[in-house]
């Protein structure tokens, strides 16, 4: 299987690092990662929502799940551990305003815009991720986290 995209919407908060860690904990607890679910189930999952499967974790910690997945990764946000200023393996970085404007014609895209246009995946390599703020009525409402699997 080649690299597969994944993406999540989480409630907006100013501390993006905290939002990322909450998302990682949520998806681990739900068991929405390779090792708790099979790859075909995961590929069809995104973005997960309240009715998404949640088999529960099959490992004691996120670190154990990532280690068990080896170089192929977990096909989930568990593989992205931190915020980085630059695109790099294992991290998420903010999608620059010039790319937001190029993709959406604004630096304040709505969720409908983000759902319709996922060209940001063209800028990612395996094991990398991005994030950007989603707006509703001109106000920050969510953060979109997206990445490519490691395999």
Secondary structure, DSSP 8 states (H G I E B T S, - for coil): ----EEEEEEE--S-HHHHHHHHHHHHHHHT-SBTTB-HHHHHTT-S--TTS-----SSSSHHHHHHHHGGG--SSGGG--EE-SS--TTEEEE--HHHHHHHHSSSS--HHHHHH--GGGGG--TT-EEEEEEEETTEEEEEEEEEE---
